[in-house]
């Protein structure tokens, strides 16, 4: 087995970019293959309106970039395209010539998973007795969607219905497993785990504001890591903006920065 830390950044980023592109293409309402990746669309303002994994197999032709712009223009959306260290330089060059601008940089952190019988431990101590983390029951899926998207809706109110719709599709995806956190019986947070062969990824985690600072997010991460190890995954990733709680908690859990993931958006042209 190759350790996640032994992968060159270009190789790890290509694996992660392809996983993300495939996953979004499978949950988005519309998706088309393009330049080795996928361009996807669901609803106005939805996070699935993006193109991923373009340019991993070589240069991106002008006609492909024009097709990308037309795809989103026909749907009244601004094109969003991701790039990583393994992306061919022609993608970014072509985006710049079409008035795309850098709008976000995420750090992708990675670590190897422990053996299935080894608990994830750290300096934060055992979970509070009031904390319970488990998969939601069918009747609790709506509650899971509400609490697990709460943090994202704090910053993006464009499409609350679209957020709930796409999150439900992610919850129902066969490679994704949701986990709901309860504090003294009250649902207070949630997060998803995605697995693909030996890869695993922590996605979509939020804790209600009034329950933050109690270690809930950290334990949600650790719980999903242990679950991922039991599925046979060997290494795991999580993406985060710099300096936020997700990054701090991931580092406490032994994650290390691996590469930067950039997103470009077309504002004009």
N, C-alpha and C positions, 0 to 999 in steps of 0.2 A: 504493500500500500504506500502511495506517495503522500507525504504530509502536506497539508495546505500551505505550510510555511516554506515548503520546498518548491512549490510552483513558482516559476518566474511571473512577475506581475502581468505580463502580456498574456500568458497562458491562463492564469486564474481569471483575469478580466474577461477573456473570451468565453470561458465556461459560464461565468456568471451572467454575461450579457446575453448569451444564447438561452440560458434558463429563463431569464426575465422576458425575453422576446417571445419565447414559446408560450409561457404562462399567460401573458397579456393577450396574445392572439387567441388563446383558448377561452378566455372569459369575456373579451370584448364582443360587442354585438356585430361589429364588422371587422374583418382583417384581410389583408392582402400581402402576399410575399413580395419583397422588394430588396434587391441588392444583397441577397444573402440573409436578410432579416425579415421583419414584419412591420407594416404600418397598420394601426388599429384606430377604431373610433366606436364610441358608444352613444353618448348624449352630450349636449352642450355643457362645457365646463367639467367634464368627467376626466379623472386622472388617467384613464385608459386611452385617451386621445393622444397617442404618441407613437413614434417609430423607434424600434430598437434593433440592434445587431446588424445594422447596415455597415458594409465595408469591412467585415471581418475576413472575407475570402479574397479580397483584392480591391482594385480601384472601383469607385462608384461612378458610373457614366452619367453624363449630363441628362440623357433622356430619362434615367431613373429618378434623378432629382426633380426634374420637371413633372414627372408623374406623381411624385410625393406631394409637391406643392398643389397640383391640380386636385388630388384626392381630398385634401383638407379644405381647399377653397370651395369645392363643390358642396361641402357639408357645413360651410360657414364657420370653420374652426381655424385657429392659428396653428400651423404645423409646429410640433415639438419633436426634436430628434436627439437621441442620446449618442454619446461617444465615450470610448474608454481607451486605455493605452494600446490595445490591439487593433483599434480602428485604423483603416488606411487613411493617410493624410488627405487624400482626394475628397473624402467626405466633408471634413471641416472646411477645406478650401472652397468646395462647391456651395456649402451652406453660407459662407461669408459673402460670396458673390451674389447670393440671393437674399441678402439683407437679414440673415439670421444673426442673432446675438446670444451670447452666453447668458443664461438666466439662473443657473443653479449648478453648484458643485457639491456632490455628496462624497463622503469618505466611505469606502467599503472595507469593513473590518472582517477578519477571518480567524478561525482557530480550528484545531483538530477536536473531534469529539472524544469523550472518554469511552471506555468500554461500557457496554450496556448495563453492567452490574455496579458501575462506579457512580455514586452521586456527585453532582456538581456542587462543590463547596467553595466557600470564600470567607473573607473577613467580616461579612455582614451578619453572620450568625444564622440560626435556624429561623424558619418563618414564624411569625406571631401566631399564636393559637387561634386567633380570630380569622386568619387567612386560610381560604380554601381555593385551590385551583383545579379545575377539571374541565372536560369537554362539556359543552352545553347540551342539555336535553333538547329534543325537537321543539318543544314548546318555549325554549329559552333563546332560540336563534334570533328573534327580533330584538331581544334585550342585548344579546351579544353584539349585534350590528350597531345598536345605539351607543353602547359604551366604548366599543373598540374604535369607532370613528369619531368620538367626541373631541379628541385632541386635534384632529385634522379639520373638523368643522369650525373650530375656534379661529382658524386662519383662512378658511375658504368657505364662504357661504354661497358660492355661485350655483351649486347644484346639489342640495341636500337629498332630493329624491334620487338623483343619479348616483350619488355616493352610496346610498342604501342598496340600490339595485345592483351595482357592480360588486359591492361587498358580499351580497347574497350569492352571486355567481361564484365568487372566490371561495366562500364557505362550502359551496356544493361541489367544488372542483375535487376530483378524486385524489389529487396529490397534495391537497391542503387539509390541515386539521386545525379547527378553532379551539381556543382555550379561554375559559371565562374565570375571572377572579372574583371571589366573594369575600367581603369583610363583614364578619359577624352576620353572615347570611344575606347581605345586601350585594348585588352585582355592582362592582366598582371599576372593573377594567377588563381588557381582553386583548388577545393577540393571536396571530395565525402562524403556523409552521408549514412550509412547503418543502417537499423532498423530491429529488430527481436522481435516481441511481445512488451514487455515493455522496451527492450534494444535499445540503439542507440550507434553508434560509428562514430567518425570522422576519416576518412582515406584519404591517398593520397593527401596531401596539399602541394603546392609549389607556390612561388611568384618569378617572374623573378628578377634576381639580381639587376638590375638597379632601381627597384621599391620597394625594401625592405626598412624598416625603416619608412614606412608611415602608419602603423597600418592596412595594408590590410589583413594580415594573421589573426589578432585578429578579425576583422570584418567578415571575412569568417567563422571563428569558431562560432561567435555569431549568424550569420545569419542561419547557419545550426542547431544550438541548438534551435532557435525559430521554425524552420521548423519541427524539430523532435518532439517538444512539441505538435505541431498541428496534428501530425500523431498519437498521443496517447502514445508515448514513455514516460517513467517515469524517467529514468536515462540514463546517457551517459558516455562513456569512450573515452580516447585518449591515444595512446602509444607514448613514446618519449625517446630518449637518454637523459642522464643527462646533464643539463647545456646549452641546445640549445634553440633557439627561441620558438619552439613548447612548451616546458615545461614551459618557462617563461610566454608565452601568456595564456596557459591553467590555470596556477595558478592565473593570473589576472582575469580570468573568473570564478573563484571559484572552480576549480578542485583541488582535493587533491590526493596525492600518495596513492594507494591502495595496490599494490603488484608488485613484479618484475617478468618479463617474460624472461626466459633464452633460448638461442638457442645454440645447440651443432652441430658441423660439424665433419664428419669423414675425416681426412686428410690422413690416411694410414691404413694399416692392411688388 
